[in-house]
Amino acid sequence: MAVSVGLIEQLIEETAPKAWAESWDNPGLLVGDGKQEVGAILVALDGVPAVVDEAAALGAELIVAHHPLLFQPLRNLRADNPAAQVPLSLCRRGIAYLAAHTNLDQSPLSASLAFGRALALTETDFLETTGTDDLFKIVVYVPPAQAENLRRALAAAGVGAGTTSGPHSDAYAECFFQTEGEGMFRPLPGATPYSGRVGDLTRVPETRLESVTAAKNLKRALRALRRSHPYEEPAYDVIPLANEGKRRGYGLFGRLPETVPLRVARDNFLAALSAPDAALWAQRYDLSAIRWFGPPDHPVRRVAVSNGGGNSLAAKARRRGADLFITGELDYHQRLDCLTQGTAVAEMGHFLSEAPMLTALADYLRGRRELAGVTVTVSRQEF
C-alpha cells in the first residue's frame, strides 16, 4: 500500500495530537497535498532553505519539522517576498511540509523527557501540567477460537498499556479482561455470516474482551479491531470513562540520585549526553556551547528541564525549588531572577535543547509498520 503524506500526519497525530497545541501555534500539514505519495522523509527542526535543499538532494517528498513554517498568513507568494521563498521552493520541488510543535513538546517524544532520562532523574513530574488523556473502554465480542488473535492485534495497537500516570502504569502491558458467554444474531438476505445460516436465529459461544486506551489511540485501535475480527460486522462498544488518563505537560522536574556540586552535575550531564549509548543525537554536536551560570560549588539535587525557550517556565522552576534549571535559552532578567533566588542555570541553545526530539520522532516513524520501506533521515543542519 502506498504511503501518503496524510497517513504520516495521522501517525504523528497518534502520539502528538494537534488538539494539544497552543492556540497561537500552527502545526499540521502546511504545504503540499495529503494524497501525495512518500518514499523518503527528512526530519528537521526548521524549514530553512538549506533544509529544503537537503530534502531535495535526498529525494524526500516530505519534511517533518518541529517548528511551523508559517505562523502568520502570507500577504502574497511573490518571488521578491522573502517570507514566501521557502513555500515557493517547496511547491516547485514537490516537497510537502508538516509541523509538530507545541503538541510534540507535550508528547512522549519531548526532549525534556529525554534529558530527564539521561540525568537519571527520579520522582519526576511535569514543570507545567497542561491536561490529561481522555480514556475509552473498548468491549468486543468474538468467537473463542479468534479471541487470542484479536487480543494480540489490539495489544499491538497500544490497547491496555500505560493509560494512566500511576507510578507503575508503564510497567504493565496487554491488560485485558475476558469472559465467556453466548451471542446471538439473525443473518438477513445479503449477509455472508461467519457462522449460522441466512434467516436463522443463530446462537454461538463468544468471548467478551475489554480493555482501555487513550483517545489519541482510539482510531488506531478500532482499525486493528476491524482488520482482525472475523465477523462482517464486529460487535463492539466504545465507552468514555471518567477515569483520569495519563498527564501531559511541558518540561520536567525531578531529583538527582544524590546532591552534588554544580561542577559535578555539569560534568555528569555532559558525560551522559556524550555516552555512546545515549541515543539522543543523530550526529555528534559541540556540547562546549552549553553555558553554565552559578557558583561551581552550588549544591544541586532538584533539577528542572525545559527544551526550547525557557522564559515561560523559569518562574515555575524557581517555585518548585529547583537547584538547577536546564533549558534552551533565557533572557537576561529571567536568568538573573533564577541566580538571585538560588537556581543555577544551564543554557543549551535552542537547537541543541530540541535536537533529541528529531531523533525520537525519526525513530517513532521508523518503528511504524505502516511506513515499512519509507526512508526516514534526520537533517544534518544545525542552527
Sequence and secondary structure as in RCSB ss.txt:
>XXXX:A:sequence
MAVSVGLIEQLIEETAPKAWAESWDNPGLLVGDGKQEVGAILVALDGVPAVVDEAAALGAELIVAHHPLLFQPLR
NLRADNPAAQVPLSLCRRGIAYLAAHTNLDQSPLSASLAFGRALALTETDFLETTGTDDLFKIVVYVPPAQAENL
RRALAAAGVGAGTTSGPHSDAYAECFFQTEGEGMFRPLPGATPYSGRVGDLTRVPETRLESVTAAKNLKRALRAL
RRSHPYEEPAYDVIPLANEGKRRGYGLFGRLPETVPLRVARDNFLAALSAPDAALWAQRYDLSAIRWFGPPDHPV
RRVAVSNGGGNSLAAKARRRGADLFITGELDYHQRLDCLTQGTAVAEMGHFLSEAPMLTALADYLRGRRELAGVT
VTVSRQEF
>XXXX:A:secstr
   BHHHHHHHHHHHS GGGS TT   EEEES TT B SEEEEES   HHHHHHHHHHT SEEEESS S SS  S
   TT GGGHHHHHHHHHT EEEE  HHHHTSTT HHHHHHHHTT EEEE SEEEEE  EEEEEEEE HHHHHHH
HHHHHHTTTTSS S  TTGGG     EEEEEEEEE   TT   SSS TTS EEEEEEEEEEEEEGGGHHHHHHHH
HHH  SSS EEEEEE  S   EEEESEEEEEEEEEEHHHHHHHHHHHHH TT    SS   GGG EEES TT EE
EEEEEEEEE HHHHHHHHHTT SEEEEEE  HHHHHHHHHTT EEEE  HHHHHHHHHHHHHHHHHT GGGTT E
EEE     
